Amino acid sequence: MYSAQFAKLWFKFSKDMKSHMEEALAPLTESQLNVLEFLIARGKEPLKPSDLLEFLETTPAAVTTLLDRMEKNGLIERERDEKDRRIVWIRVTEKGKAECERGIAVREAFFDSHLDRISRHNQQLLVYLLGKVANA
């Protein structure tokens, strides 16, 4: 009954968010921000590129391309394992940490500007209902 209306509104909101994020994050991309957040959330332990496959739901080639761009932009460092040279470890640089903080602030400002259009109670209700829809 409401699925078409929900889809239309969700599409508009998603499109607005994507457009805003692309412009406000530049030169950082949303994918890069997601990787930085994932790496930082894991703490100080470095990760292998293969650890990102399930998180990003993509191919090894796509992960390699993404990491190449991130390394070129100074967001991450890759280094070979000392004992097994086949293993590559990924670490976030200081620049990567700073860009991650900036990206999170950009995203939060976007959401806050939209959520501020409704009351705190309705914000809480919206989050609750989206959690139900997302089965989270």
Order of alpha helices (4+ residues) and beta strands (2+ residues): alpha-alpha-alpha-alpha-beta-beta-alpha-alpha
